[in-house]
């Protein structure tokens, strides 16, 4: 699995997002390559094998309407993605 964290260098939120991703990958036991890439996006994005992890969630799974990325959101999305690849 390849996980890209897309971020704007002007926004410090990506450090927290990267920490959440690394923690979730470790806790779930997922084998993944994590790459941080600079972009022009206002908020950090987590892309797994080309799929936007957060925007790809169904509305009930994404209760946080302002798109703030939490550890729980990342963990749930990675877990769903890992199971879907089997």
C-alpha positions as CSV (number, residue, x, y, z in Angstrom):
1,X,0.0,0.0,0.0
2,X,1.3,3.5,-0.9
3,X,0.0,6.4,1.3
4,X,0.7,9.9,0.1
5,X,0.1,12.8,2.5
6,X,-0.5,15.9,0.3
7,X,0.0,19.2,2.1
8,X,0.7,22.9,1.7
9,X,4.0,24.1,3.2
10,X,2.1,27.2,4.5
11,X,-0.1,25.0,6.7
12,X,1.3,23.2,9.7
13,X,-1.6,20.8,10.0
14,X,0.1,18.2,7.8
15,X,2.5,17.3,10.6
16,X,-0.4,16.2,12.8
17,X,-2.0,14.4,9.9
18,X,1.4,12.6,9.1
19,X,1.6,11.5,12.8
20,X,-2.0,10.2,12.7
21,X,-1.3,8.2,9.5
22,X,1.9,6.7,10.9
23,X,0.2,5.7,14.2
24,X,-2.8,4.2,12.4
25,X,-0.6,2.2,10.0
26,X,1.4,0.9,13.0
27,X,-1.6,0.1,15.1
28,X,-3.4,-1.7,12.3
29,X,-0.3,-3.6,11.2
30,X,-0.6,-2.4,7.6
31,X,2.5,-2.7,5.4
32,X,2.7,0.7,3.7
33,X,5.1,3.2,2.2
34,X,4.3,6.7,3.4
35,X,5.2,9.7,1.2
36,X,4.8,13.3,2.1
37,X,4.3,15.6,-0.9
38,X,3.9,19.3,-1.1
39,X,0.8,20.6,-3.0
40,X,-1.4,23.6,-3.2
41,X,-4.3,22.1,-1.2
42,X,-5.6,24.2,1.7
43,X,-6.1,21.1,4.0
44,X,-3.9,18.0,4.1
45,X,-5.1,15.1,2.0
46,X,-4.4,11.4,2.5
47,X,-4.3,9.4,-0.7
48,X,-4.0,5.6,-0.6
49,X,-3.0,3.9,-3.8
50,X,-4.4,6.9,-5.8
51,X,-7.7,7.0,-3.8
52,X,-8.5,10.1,-1.7
53,X,-9.1,8.5,1.6
54,X,-11.0,11.2,3.4
55,X,-13.2,12.5,0.6
56,X,-13.9,8.9,-0.5
57,X,-15.7,8.1,2.8
58,X,-19.4,7.8,2.8
59,X,-21.2,10.6,4.7
60,X,-22.2,8.5,7.7
61,X,-18.5,7.5,8.2
62,X,-17.4,11.1,7.9
63,X,-19.3,12.8,10.8
64,X,-16.9,15.7,10.9
65,X,-18.4,18.1,8.3
66,X,-15.6,20.6,8.3
67,X,-13.2,17.9,7.0
68,X,-10.8,18.3,9.9
69,X,-8.8,15.1,9.9
70,X,-8.7,13.2,13.2
71,X,-6.8,10.0,14.2
72,X,-10.1,8.1,14.4
73,X,-11.1,9.1,10.9
74,X,-7.8,8.1,9.4
75,X,-7.7,4.8,11.3
76,X,-11.2,3.9,10.2
77,X,-10.6,4.8,6.6
78,X,-7.3,2.9,6.5
79,X,-8.9,-0.1,8.1
80,X,-11.8,0.0,5.5
81,X,-9.3,0.4,2.7
82,X,-7.1,-2.5,3.9
83,X,-10.1,-4.9,4.1
84,X,-11.4,-3.8,0.7
85,X,-8.1,-4.8,-1.0
86,X,-8.6,-8.5,0.0
